[in-house]
Structure formats: structure tokens, C-alpha cells
Amino acid sequence: MSAIEDAPRRDWNDLLKAVIEEAWRRARRRRRIYVGVVVAAAVIATVIVATLEGPSTTGGTPLAAGGSSAPAARVPPLTPGVSVRDFRLRGKQGRLTISIVWWRDRGTGFWNVHGRPPDQDLRSGQYDALGGAKGKHVEAGGHASGWYARLVGLAIPYHAPKQRVVIKLKGRPEGTFVLIPMEPGVLKRDSGTQSSRWFG
């Protein structure tokens, strides 16, 4: 007969308790490891997203004045730290609405064209072929009729290759625009008037 079989019943109970406590300790250690892995993954994902949304490398100073006599323009903020402004373009080739978004605390900005809502006619003519357009290069300066902006980015047609474009805006709240394709594609050169609700 073994020593274990000869042990008193309380020794069996003590042994059983020790085994159960050890199992609980191991389970707690595993849970801590899992939590650590999840937290580390979340931190890494946050760093990656912040890096991808970093300053543009396309050149130029976003929303910076183009000359020493033209003060830098800032789009009036709608929420703390974020500025948004819409510009309605009416050209010879059709109509288009552009949004400019700027994070003052990050020093980064972008412009884009959203898909057209079914209840609003925000685009027409050659711009109906667009699924969207966007860019991270935004320069602006001046005031009122002397205000200007230069946007560089990609036009994204529904069924055609992407096309690099430059859009120049001048004047606010009313002014003019010129769209310059930098390569062949769906969009052709266009010009006309533009308006926003941006005074001053």
C-alpha cells in the first residue's frame, strides 16, 4: 500500500485544495496575459492609425499663406479643433461640391468629394462619372476677394482609372475656380464660379 493511500483523509483534502488553487492561479495568469496582448494590440493599432493620418508629404504647407503679404487662412471651426467648409463649383463642364477639412491641433488637413445623396443634386455633367475625389494637399491664404486655395489630389471615377487633378479656388464667399487635370482621364479642364458661406 502506497504512502498516499495511508495518508489521513485531511491530507487528501489538503492535496485537493492545493491542486484547485494552483489551477485557479494558472487561469488568472492566462487571463492577465490575454488582457496584456489585447492592450498591446490596441496601442499598436492607435500608433499605426496616427502615423497614417500624419502630415502630407506631397509638398507645400497646408492652409499656409502663399506670400508674405497674405495672412494664413483658417477655416472657421464647427467643432473644437476641427474646421470644415463646403464649396459649390459651377463650371462649363458641370457642377461639383468640395469639402475642406482641417485639424488645427494636428496640423493636417484634406479635401474630398462625397458620393451624391439621392435627394441632393451636388454634381452634374462630367462630375457625374465620379465616385469621389480626395487629397491631403491643401494650401490657402488671403481674405475675401483676395482669398485663394490650391488643392491637389485624385479624382476617382466609377469605371475608369484614377486621375490626378489640381483645383484652384479664388474669392469668398463668391469667387471663381479652375480644375486642371494633371493626366488624361475622365475629367477635362474646367473653370467657372464657386460659392461658400465663408465670409471675411
Helices and strands as residue ranges (DSSP letters): H 3-6, H 9-52, E 77-79, E 82-91, E 94-103, E 108-113, G 125-129, E 130-141, G 144-146, E 148-157, E 163-170, E 174-181, E 190-195
